[in-house]
Amino acid sequence: MSCHEILEDKGILEADNKILLMGSPNVGKSVFFSAFTNIHVVSSNYAGTTVSFMKGTLRIKETDYTLIDVPGTYSLSATSEAEDVAIRFLSSHPKAILFVLNAADLEGSIKLALEVLDYNIPMVAALNLSDVAKRQGKEINVKLLEQQLGIPIIPTVAVKNQGLKELKQKLEEVLAEGSNNNSQAKGCTGCAGCSGCPKGTAILSYWERAREIVSVCVKDTNAEPSRLDKFGDALIRPWPGILLSVIILLISLGVVVGAGKGLRAVLLLPLVNKGIVPLFESLFSRISMPEVLYNVLIGQYGIFRISFEWILALVMPYVILFQLVFSFLEDSGILPRMAVLFDNIMRKLGVQGGSLINIMLGFGCAVPAIIGTRTATTRKERLIVSTIVCFSVPCISQTGALISLLADYSYWLVLAVFLTGALVFATIAKITGRMLKGKVDPLVIEIPNLLIPERKAYFKKFFVRVKQFLVEAEGPMLLAVVFAAILAETGLLAGISNLLKPLVSGWLGLPPEASMSLILGIIRREMSVAPLLALNLSGLQMYVGAVVSLVYVPCLSVFGILAKEFNFRVALSIVAGTVFTALTLGGILNHLGQLLLMIF
């Protein structure tokens, strides 16, 4: 996927040669979409909604079709934006439908397929996750299932590329038959009462028919559940699920932190300090230039020094490792199980357990986490989760910077800062929940099968996410580095530090030079931490500086997505709240800490 722009696409309904890719959530549609469209991909918002869909080019013989990955839904009852968007696409005269059935949860998939079939559009189905169904002891009679549904069905294991070639061939045949018979789908007119309209058919009849089909086509072999299935079941039970989840999270954090520090110390810092920076020092020393310009380029805060020290050696190792770990937890099905397991705890904080996935995504970057709240069923929940992420969830590059700042001094400081963050998390969630009007709906989530991620698909997702980070974050971080160099080497930093001295030194108890953190943090959150690394801070100063950085203002890209997803007033309110909370809390902790040091 080379293009992930969020666009308002108002002409998609009128597009010719559309093929809809449909199915319930977590059935693997994105794997089919990626395999069939290759790099010709655009992510769009459906006009008038916050629901995203993907569109790309699918070439069959000599014809280019627009393949649309319709938002996953469980029904077509139009009770949510995603369902409404799916119905509009079905009514827009597509050439065919590529429907993905979940072999491991066939009843729900068939129920949705029956609703889609009522639109009388040529359709071919992929029976995906066939390997999981077999592992669970389910034997599916594919020929009989084809007869029951009246459509061609191809068994597939999409992540292993099994059945995709046969599926595309069958889709080609269905399209040819539709063209020869001149039988373009008429689609649904939206009336309420015809037997072929979801609005005119009782939803129970779909479920009854789906159960009948499953009872005929699926045989249970009573196979012993695999170790993986047993482990997946254990993860959704309070005992031992909570213990297992805590262990998984601690191991994940240990991998990111431990391997990140090792990679940084063994490879990246020597590469920067003994290779890259000396190379540029030697290069610029041979060029005649004003001293100020030389310092801006390679001085203490020089662009060609700090950009490598901060971005390459400080941020990148943690970003890469986090994406490796997070992608594994996501693709394996562990994260949805944690969402269910911690639902009761999350509801006491004012949100449902499903929001835990977006909150954890915020540890990668706040932008996709806020976009991900579109799946929430109420605006109140979207706002609560977005506010929590902005106040108390550090992105992975900021987390890496905080760990580098604190761990060399004391691991107790790392624990203290993140416990403080957890307290802010719970407090902000409770306050926001009480301030905002509206409701938070109960958790409704389909738990995907627990899987060992397929290597090719896993690393493809990983490289896409790292590439996204490089495209979206590297520019602002480089801008912050240039800004820091100009401030430091032109004397502007000294003037700003003097102006902010009552706040930075008097209230927060930090050196005047720490004002650089408050300035750069506006551009990128991790840049509020990086300047502190060069200062000789005491333990209390490190703690205060880290807490201020943790809660401090979201970066410019986060402000932009808040304004887009909600409005400018909401974005401004959240930013003002984070700044006020960070500075107030930092000052209180500083003075309380000084008091305790005097007593003890």
C-alpha positions as CSV (number, residue, x, y, z in Angstrom):
1,M,0.0,0.0,0.0
2,S,1.7,3.2,-1.1
3,C,-0.9,5.8,-0.5
4,H,-2.9,6.2,2.8
5,E,-4.3,9.6,2.3
6,I,-7.7,10.3,3.9
7,L,-9.9,11.7,1.2
8,E,-13.5,12.7,0.9
9,D,-14.7,10.6,-2.1
10,K,-18.1,11.9,-3.3
11,G,-18.1,10.4,-6.8
12,I,-17.5,6.8,-5.8
13,L,-21.1,5.8,-6.1
14,E,-21.2,6.9,-9.7
15,A,-18.1,5.0,-10.6
16,D,-18.4,2.3,-13.3
17,N,-17.0,-1.2,-13.0
18,K,-17.2,-1.4,-9.2
19,I,-16.6,-4.7,-7.4
20,L,-17.4,-4.8,-3.7
21,L,-15.3,-6.7,-1.2
22,M,-17.6,-7.5,1.7
23,G,-17.7,-9.5,4.9
24,S,-17.9,-9.2,8.7
25,P,-15.0,-7.6,10.7
26,N,-11.9,-9.6,11.4
27,V,-12.5,-12.1,8.5
28,G,-9.4,-11.1,6.5
29,K,-10.8,-8.8,3.9
30,S,-7.7,-6.6,4.0
31,V,-5.5,-9.5,3.0
32,F,-7.6,-10.2,-0.1
33,F,-7.7,-6.5,-0.9
34,S,-3.9,-6.1,-0.6
35,A,-3.3,-9.2,-2.7
36,F,-5.6,-8.2,-5.5
37,T,-4.8,-4.5,-5.8
38,N,-1.1,-4.5,-5.1
39,I,0.0,-0.9,-4.7
40,H,-3.0,0.8,-6.4
41,V,-4.6,1.8,-3.1
42,V,-6.4,4.8,-1.7
43,S,-8.0,5.1,1.7
44,S,-11.1,7.3,1.7
45,N,-13.8,8.6,3.9
46,Y,-17.4,8.0,2.7
47,A,-18.9,11.4,2.0
48,G,-20.8,12.8,5.0
49,T,-19.5,10.2,7.5
50,T,-16.4,9.3,9.4
51,V,-16.4,5.7,8.0
52,S,-13.3,4.8,6.0
53,F,-13.1,2.4,3.1
54,M,-10.4,1.3,0.7
55,K,-10.5,1.4,-3.0
56,G,-7.9,0.1,-5.5
57,T,-7.5,-1.1,-9.0
58,L,-8.2,-4.8,-9.8
59,R,-7.2,-5.9,-13.3
60,I,-9.1,-8.8,-14.8
61,K,-8.0,-9.7,-18.3
62,E,-7.9,-6.4,-20.1
63,T,-10.4,-4.6,-17.9
64,D,-9.7,-2.4,-14.8
65,Y,-12.2,-2.7,-12.0
66,T,-12.4,-0.5,-8.9
67,L,-12.3,-2.9,-6.0
68,I,-13.9,-1.3,-2.9
69,D,-13.2,-2.8,0.5
70,V,-16.5,-2.0,2.1
71,P,-16.4,-1.4,5.9
72,G,-16.9,-4.7,7.8
73,T,-20.4,-5.1,9.3
74,Y,-22.4,-7.8,11.1
75,S,-25.7,-6.9,9.5
76,L,-27.4,-4.5,7.0
77,S,-30.0,-3.1,9.4
78,A,-28.6,0.4,9.0
79,T,-28.1,1.0,12.7
80,S,-24.6,2.4,12.3
81,E,-22.7,4.5,9.9
82,A,-20.7,1.5,8.6
83,E,-24.0,-0.4,7.9
84,D,-25.5,2.6,6.2
85,V,-22.4,3.0,4.0
86,A,-22.5,-0.7,3.1
87,I,-26.1,-0.4,2.0
88,R,-25.4,2.6,-0.2
89,F,-22.6,0.8,-1.9
90,L,-24.9,-2.2,-2.5
91,S,-27.4,0.1,-4.1
92,S,-24.9,1.8,-6.4
93,H,-25.0,-0.9,-9.2
94,P,-21.8,-2.8,-8.6
95,K,-20.7,-5.3,-11.2
96,A,-20.2,-8.1,-8.6
97,I,-19.5,-8.8,-5.0
98,L,-16.6,-10.7,-3.6
99,F,-17.9,-11.9,-0.2
100,V,-15.6,-13.3,2.5
101,L,-17.1,-16.0,4.7
102,N,-15.6,-16.9,8.0
103,A,-15.2,-20.7,8.1
104,A,-14.5,-20.6,11.8
105,D,-17.7,-18.7,12.5
106,L,-19.9,-19.7,9.6
107,E,-23.3,-18.9,11.0
108,G,-22.8,-15.2,11.4
109,S,-21.1,-14.9,8.0
110,I,-23.9,-16.8,6.3
111,K,-26.5,-14.6,7.9
112,L,-24.8,-11.5,6.5
113,A,-24.3,-13.2,3.1
114,L,-28.1,-13.9,3.0
115,E,-28.8,-10.2,3.5
116,V,-26.3,-9.3,0.7
117,L,-27.8,-11.9,-1.6
118,D,-31.2,-10.1,-1.4
119,Y,-29.7,-7.3,-3.5
120,N,-29.5,-9.7,-6.5
121,I,-25.9,-8.8,-7.4
122,P,-23.6,-11.4,-9.0
123,M,-21.5,-12.8,-6.1
124,V,-18.6,-15.2,-5.5
125,A,-17.5,-16.2,-1.9
126,A,-14.2,-17.0,-0.3
127,L,-14.5,-19.5,2.5
128,N,-11.6,-18.0,4.5
129,L,-9.9,-19.3,7.6
130,S,-10.5,-22.8,6.4
131,D,-7.4,-24.0,8.3
132,V,-8.7,-22.6,11.6
133,A,-12.1,-24.3,11.1
134,K,-10.3,-27.6,10.4
135,R,-8.2,-27.1,13.5
136,Q,-11.4,-26.6,15.5
137,G,-12.8,-29.9,14.3
138,K,-15.3,-28.4,11.8
139,E,-15.7,-30.3,8.5
140,I,-17.5,-28.1,5.9
141,N,-19.1,-29.5,2.8
142,V,-18.3,-26.8,0.3
143,K,-20.3,-28.2,-2.6
144,L,-23.4,-28.5,-0.4
145,L,-22.8,-24.9,0.9
146,E,-22.6,-23.7,-2.7
147,Q,-26.0,-25.3,-3.4
148,Q,-27.6,-23.8,-0.3
149,L,-26.4,-20.3,-1.0
150,G,-26.6,-20.5,-4.8
151,I,-23.2,-19.0,-5.4
152,P,-19.7,-20.3,-6.2
153,I,-17.5,-20.7,-3.1
154,I,-13.7,-21.1,-3.0
155,P,-12.0,-22.4,0.2
156,T,-9.1,-20.0,1.1
157,V,-6.4,-19.3,3.6
158,A,-5.6,-15.7,2.6
159,V,-2.6,-15.1,4.7
160,K,-0.9,-18.1,3.2
161,N,-2.0,-17.1,-0.4
162,Q,-4.0,-20.4,-0.6
163,G,-7.0,-20.3,-3.0
164,L,-6.5,-16.7,-4.1
165,K,-5.7,-17.6,-7.7
166,E,-8.8,-19.9,-8.0
167,L,-10.9,-17.2,-6.4
168,K,-9.9,-14.6,-8.9
169,Q,-10.6,-17.0,-11.8
170,K,-14.0,-17.7,-10.4
171,L,-14.7,-14.0,-10.1
172,E,-13.6,-13.6,-13.7
173,E,-16.2,-16.3,-14.7
174,V,-19.0,-14.6,-12.7
175,L,-18.2,-11.2,-14.3
176,A,-18.2,-12.8,-17.8
177,E,-21.5,-14.5,-17.1
178,G,-23.0,-11.3,-15.9
179,S,-21.8,-9.4,-19.0
180,N,-23.0,-12.1,-21.4
181,N,-26.4,-12.3,-19.7
182,N,-26.6,-8.5,-19.5
183,S,-27.7,-8.9,-15.9
184,Q,-26.3,-5.9,-14.2
185,A,-27.7,-5.7,-10.6
186,K,-30.5,-3.4,-10.1
187,G,-29.7,-2.9,-6.4
188,C,-32.1,-2.0,-3.6
189,T,-34.3,1.0,-4.0
190,G,-34.6,1.5,-0.3
191,C,-38.3,0.8,0.0
192,A,-39.7,-0.7,3.1
193,G,-41.8,-3.7,2.4
194,C,-40.4,-5.7,-0.5
195,S,-39.3,-9.2,0.3
196,G,-35.9,-8.5,-1.2
197,C,-35.1,-5.6,1.1
198,P,-33.4,-6.0,4.5
199,K,-35.9,-3.5,5.9
200,G,-38.8,-5.7,4.8
201,T,-37.5,-9.0,6.1
202,A,-37.4,-9.9,9.8
203,I,-33.8,-10.2,11.0
204,L,-34.7,-13.4,12.8
205,S,-35.5,-15.2,9.5
206,Y,-31.9,-14.6,8.3
207,W,-30.5,-16.2,11.5
208,E,-32.9,-19.1,11.2
209,R,-31.9,-19.8,7.7
210,A,-28.2,-19.4,8.6
211,R,-28.6,-22.0,11.3
212,E,-30.4,-24.4,8.9
213,I,-27.5,-24.1,6.4
214,V,-24.8,-24.6,9.0
215,S,-26.6,-27.7,10.4
216,V,-26.7,-29.2,7.0
217,C,-23.2,-28.2,5.7
218,V,-21.0,-28.4,8.8
219,K,-20.1,-31.6,10.7
220,D,-18.4,-31.5,14.1
221,T,-15.6,-34.1,14.2
222,N,-15.2,-33.6,18.0
223,A,-11.5,-33.0,17.6
224,E,-9.5,-32.2,20.7
225,P,-8.9,-28.4,20.8
226,S,-5.4,-27.4,20.0
227,R,-3.1,-25.8,22.5
228,L,-3.5,-22.5,20.7
229,D,-7.3,-22.7,21.0
230,K,-7.0,-23.6,24.7
231,F,-4.7,-20.7,25.3
232,G,-7.1,-18.3,23.4
233,D,-10.0,-19.5,25.6
234,A,-7.9,-19.0,28.8
235,L,-7.2,-15.4,27.7
236,I,-10.8,-14.3,27.9
237,R,-11.5,-15.8,31.4
238,P,-10.6,-13.7,34.5
239,W,-8.5,-16.5,35.7
240,P,-5.9,-17.1,34.4
241,G,-6.6,-14.5,31.7
242,I,-5.6,-11.4,33.7
243,L,-2.4,-12.9,34.9
244,L,-1.5,-14.1,31.3
245,S,-2.3,-10.6,29.9
246,V,-0.1,-8.9,32.5
247,I,2.7,-11.3,31.6
248,I,2.3,-10.8,27.9
249,L,2.3,-7.0,28.4
250,L,5.4,-7.1,30.6
251,I,7.2,-9.4,28.1
252,S,6.2,-7.0,25.3
253,L,7.5,-4.0,27.2
254,G,10.6,-5.9,28.1
255,V,11.3,-6.7,24.4
256,V,10.8,-3.1,23.3
257,V,12.8,-1.5,26.1
258,G,15.5,-4.1,26.5
259,A,16.2,-4.7,22.8
260,G,15.8,-1.0,22.1
261,K,18.4,0.0,24.7
262,G,20.7,-2.8,23.4
263,L,20.3,-1.8,19.8
264,R,20.9,1.8,20.7
265,A,24.0,1.1,22.8
266,V,25.7,-1.5,20.7
267,L,24.9,-0.3,17.2
268,L,23.3,3.1,16.8
269,L,25.2,5.3,19.3
270,P,28.6,4.1,18.1
271,L,27.5,4.5,14.5
272,V,26.4,8.1,15.2
273,N,29.2,9.2,17.6
274,K,32.1,7.5,16.0
275,G,31.0,7.4,12.4
276,I,28.3,9.8,11.1
277,V,28.9,12.9,13.2
278,P,32.8,12.9,12.8
279,L,32.3,12.5,9.1
280,F,30.2,15.7,8.9
281,E,32.5,17.5,11.3
282,S,35.4,16.7,9.0
283,L,33.4,17.7,6.0
284,F,32.2,21.1,7.3
285,S,35.5,22.0,8.8
286,R,37.0,22.1,5.3
287,I,34.4,24.6,4.1
288,S,34.8,28.3,4.9
289,M,31.7,29.6,6.5
290,P,30.5,32.0,9.3
291,E,30.9,30.5,12.8
292,V,27.1,30.8,13.5
293,L,26.3,28.8,10.3
294,Y,28.9,26.2,11.3
295,N,27.4,25.8,14.8
296,V,23.9,25.6,13.3
297,L,25.1,22.7,11.1
298,I,27.3,20.7,13.5
299,G,27.5,22.6,16.8
300,Q,26.1,21.3,20.2
301,Y,22.6,21.5,18.8
302,G,23.7,21.3,15.2
303,I,21.4,19.9,12.6
304,F,23.8,17.2,11.4
305,R,24.6,16.2,15.0
306,I,21.2,16.3,16.8
307,S,19.2,14.9,13.9
308,F,21.2,11.6,14.1
309,E,21.5,11.6,17.9
310,W,17.8,12.2,18.5
311,I,16.0,10.7,15.6
312,L,18.2,7.8,14.5
313,A,19.8,6.7,17.8
314,L,17.0,7.7,20.2
315,V,13.7,7.3,18.5
316,M,14.0,4.8,15.7
317,P,15.0,1.6,17.6
318,Y,11.9,1.9,19.9
319,V,9.6,2.7,17.0
320,I,10.7,-0.3,15.0
321,L,10.5,-2.7,18.0
322,F,7.1,-1.4,19.1
323,Q,5.6,-1.9,15.6
324,L,7.0,-5.5,15.6
325,V,5.5,-6.3,18.9
326,F,2.2,-4.5,18.4
327,S,1.6,-6.0,15.0
328,F,2.1,-9.5,16.5
329,L,-0.4,-8.8,19.3
330,E,-2.9,-7.4,16.8
331,D,-2.6,-10.1,14.1
332,S,-2.5,-13.0,16.6
333,G,-5.9,-12.0,18.1
334,I,-4.5,-11.3,21.6
335,L,-5.5,-7.6,21.7
336,P,-9.3,-8.2,21.2
337,R,-9.2,-10.8,24.0
338,M,-7.6,-8.2,26.3
339,A,-10.4,-5.8,25.3
340,V,-13.0,-8.3,26.5
341,L,-11.1,-9.3,29.6
342,F,-10.6,-5.7,30.8
343,D,-14.1,-4.5,29.8
344,N,-15.3,-4.2,33.4
345,I,-12.3,-2.1,34.5
346,M,-12.5,0.1,31.4
347,R,-16.3,0.7,32.0
348,K,-15.5,2.0,35.5
349,L,-13.4,4.6,33.8
350,G,-16.2,5.5,31.5
351,V,-15.4,3.6,28.3
352,Q,-15.9,0.1,27.0
353,G,-13.2,-2.5,26.7
354,G,-13.0,-2.3,23.0
355,S,-11.4,1.2,23.3
356,L,-8.4,-0.5,24.9
357,I,-7.2,-1.4,21.4
358,N,-7.2,2.3,20.3
359,I,-5.5,3.3,23.5
360,M,-2.8,0.8,23.0
361,L,-2.5,1.9,19.4
362,G,-1.8,5.4,20.9
363,F,1.5,4.1,22.2
364,G,2.5,3.8,18.6
365,C,1.1,7.2,17.6
366,A,-1.8,9.3,18.7
367,V,-3.0,10.1,15.2
368,P,-4.1,6.6,14.1
369,A,-5.4,6.0,17.7
370,I,-7.7,9.0,17.3
371,I,-8.8,8.0,13.8
372,G,-9.4,4.5,15.2
373,T,-12.1,5.9,17.6
374,R,-14.4,6.1,14.5
375,T,-15.4,2.6,15.4
376,A,-16.9,3.8,18.7
377,T,-20.7,3.9,18.6
378,T,-21.1,7.2,20.4
379,R,-19.4,10.6,20.1
380,K,-18.9,10.7,23.9
381,E,-16.8,7.6,23.8
382,R,-14.7,9.0,20.9
383,L,-14.0,12.2,22.9
384,I,-13.1,10.3,26.1
385,V,-10.7,8.0,24.3
386,S,-9.1,10.8,22.3
387,T,-8.7,12.9,25.4
388,I,-7.1,10.1,27.3
389,V,-4.6,9.4,24.5
390,C,-3.6,13.1,24.3
391,F,-3.2,13.5,28.1
392,S,-1.6,10.3,29.2
393,V,-0.5,8.0,26.4
394,P,3.0,8.7,25.2
395,C,3.8,7.7,21.6
396,I,6.5,5.1,21.2
397,S,9.2,7.5,20.2
398,Q,8.4,9.6,23.3
399,T,8.3,6.5,25.4
400,G,11.8,5.5,24.1
401,A,13.1,9.0,24.9
402,L,11.6,8.9,28.4
403,I,13.2,5.5,29.0
404,S,16.6,6.7,27.8
405,L,16.3,9.8,30.0
406,L,15.2,7.9,33.2
407,A,16.6,4.3,33.0
408,D,20.3,5.3,33.1
409,Y,19.6,7.1,36.3
410,S,17.2,4.7,38.0
411,Y,14.6,2.2,36.9
412,W,12.5,3.4,39.9
413,L,12.1,6.7,38.1
414,V,10.8,4.8,35.1
415,L,8.2,3.1,37.3
416,A,7.3,6.4,39.1
417,V,6.7,8.3,35.9
418,F,4.5,5.6,34.3
419,L,2.5,5.2,37.6
420,T,2.0,8.9,37.5
421,G,0.8,8.6,33.9
422,A,-1.6,5.8,35.0
423,L,-3.0,8.1,37.7
424,V,-3.5,10.9,35.1
425,F,-5.1,8.3,32.8
426,A,-7.8,7.3,35.3
427,T,-8.4,10.8,36.5
428,I,-8.9,12.3,33.1
429,A,-11.1,9.4,32.0
430,K,-13.4,10.0,35.0
431,I,-13.5,13.8,34.7
432,T,-14.1,13.7,30.9
433,G,-16.8,11.0,31.4
434,R,-18.7,13.2,33.8
435,M,-18.3,16.5,31.9
436,L,-19.5,15.1,28.5
437,K,-23.1,14.5,27.8
438,G,-24.3,11.3,26.2
439,K,-23.7,7.6,26.7
440,V,-21.2,4.8,26.2
441,D,-22.7,1.7,24.6
442,P,-21.9,-1.8,25.9
443,L,-19.1,-3.7,24.4
444,V,-20.0,-5.5,21.2
445,I,-16.9,-7.1,19.7
446,E,-16.2,-10.3,17.6
447,I,-13.2,-12.1,19.0
448,P,-11.1,-13.3,16.1
449,N,-9.4,-16.7,16.2
450,L,-6.0,-16.9,17.9
451,L,-3.4,-17.3,15.2
452,I,0.3,-17.4,14.7
453,P,0.6,-14.5,12.2
454,E,1.6,-15.5,8.7
455,R,5.2,-14.3,8.2
456,K,4.7,-12.6,4.8
457,A,1.5,-10.7,5.8
458,Y,3.0,-9.8,9.2
459,F,6.1,-8.2,7.9
460,K,4.2,-6.5,5.1
461,K,2.1,-4.7,7.7
462,F,5.2,-4.0,9.7
463,F,7.0,-2.4,6.8
464,V,4.0,-0.3,5.8
465,R,3.6,1.0,9.4
466,V,7.3,1.9,9.7
467,K,7.1,3.6,6.3
468,Q,4.1,5.6,7.4
469,F,6.0,6.7,10.5
470,L,9.0,7.8,8.4
471,V,6.7,9.7,6.0
472,E,4.5,11.3,8.7
473,A,7.0,11.9,11.6
474,E,10.4,12.4,10.1
475,G,9.6,15.7,8.5
476,P,8.2,17.4,11.7
477,M,11.1,15.9,13.8
478,L,13.7,17.3,11.3
479,L,11.8,20.7,11.5
480,A,12.2,20.5,15.3
481,V,15.9,19.8,15.0
482,V,16.4,22.8,12.7
483,F,14.4,25.0,15.0
484,A,16.4,23.9,18.0
485,A,19.7,24.5,16.2
486,I,18.6,28.0,15.2
487,L,17.3,28.8,18.7
488,A,20.5,27.6,20.4
489,E,23.1,29.0,18.1
490,T,21.6,32.4,17.4
491,G,21.1,33.3,21.1
492,L,17.3,33.2,20.8
493,L,17.2,30.3,23.3
494,A,18.9,32.4,26.0
495,G,16.3,35.2,25.6
496,I,13.4,32.7,25.7
497,S,14.9,30.9,28.6
498,N,15.2,34.2,30.5
499,L,11.6,35.0,29.7
500,L,10.3,31.6,30.9
501,K,12.7,31.4,33.9
502,P,10.0,32.1,36.5
503,L,7.9,29.2,35.1
504,V,10.7,26.7,34.2
505,S,13.1,27.4,37.1
506,G,10.9,28.9,39.7
507,W,7.8,26.7,39.4
508,L,9.1,23.5,37.8
509,G,12.6,23.6,39.4
510,L,14.3,22.9,36.1
511,P,17.4,24.6,34.5
512,P,16.5,27.6,32.3
513,E,17.7,25.6,29.2
514,A,14.8,23.2,29.8
515,S,12.6,25.8,28.1
516,M,13.8,24.2,24.9
517,S,11.7,21.2,25.8
518,L,8.5,23.3,26.1
519,I,9.2,24.9,22.7
520,L,10.1,21.8,20.7
521,G,7.3,19.7,22.3
522,I,4.8,21.7,20.3
523,I,6.2,20.3,17.1
524,R,6.8,16.7,18.2
525,R,6.1,15.1,21.6
526,E,9.4,13.2,21.9
527,M,11.2,16.4,21.2
528,S,10.1,17.7,24.6
529,V,12.2,14.9,26.1
530,A,15.3,15.0,23.9
531,P,16.7,18.3,25.2
532,L,16.6,17.1,28.8
533,L,19.1,14.4,27.9
534,A,21.9,16.9,27.5
535,L,21.2,18.6,30.9
536,N,22.8,17.5,34.2
537,L,19.5,16.9,36.1
538,S,18.9,15.6,39.6
539,G,16.6,12.7,40.2
540,L,13.7,15.1,41.2
541,Q,14.3,17.3,38.1
542,M,14.3,14.2,35.9
543,Y,11.0,13.0,37.4
544,V,9.4,16.4,37.0
545,G,10.7,17.0,33.5
546,A,9.5,13.5,32.4
547,V,6.0,14.0,33.9
548,V,5.7,17.4,32.2
549,S,6.8,15.9,28.9
550,L,4.4,13.0,29.3
551,V,1.3,15.2,29.8
552,Y,2.4,18.2,27.8
553,V,0.8,19.5,24.6
554,P,0.0,17.0,21.8
555,C,2.2,17.7,18.7
556,L,1.0,19.6,15.7
557,S,-0.1,16.6,13.7
558,V,-2.3,15.4,16.6
559,F,-3.9,18.9,16.9
560,G,-4.6,18.7,13.2
561,I,-6.4,15.4,13.4
562,L,-8.4,16.5,16.5
563,A,-9.6,19.5,14.6
564,K,-10.5,17.3,11.6
565,E,-12.2,14.5,13.5
566,F,-14.1,16.8,15.9
567,N,-13.7,20.6,15.5
568,F,-11.2,23.4,16.2
569,R,-12.8,24.2,19.5
570,V,-12.4,20.6,20.8
571,A,-8.8,20.5,19.6
572,L,-8.0,23.8,21.3
573,S,-9.7,22.7,24.5
574,I,-7.7,19.5,24.7
575,V,-4.4,21.2,24.0
576,A,-5.1,23.9,26.6
577,G,-6.1,21.2,29.1
578,T,-2.8,19.3,28.5
579,V,-0.6,22.3,28.9
580,F,-2.4,23.5,32.1
581,T,-2.3,20.0,33.6
582,A,1.3,19.4,32.7
583,L,2.6,22.6,34.1
584,T,0.3,22.5,37.2
585,L,1.2,18.9,38.0
586,G,4.9,19.4,37.3
587,G,5.0,22.4,39.7
588,I,3.1,20.5,42.5
589,L,5.4,17.5,42.2
590,N,8.5,19.7,42.2
591,H,7.5,21.6,45.4
592,L,6.2,18.4,47.1
593,G,9.5,16.6,46.2
594,Q,11.6,19.5,47.6
595,L,9.6,19.4,50.8
596,L,10.1,15.7,51.2
597,L,13.8,16.1,50.6
598,M,14.0,18.7,53.3
599,I,12.1,16.5,55.7
600,F,14.1,13.3,55.0
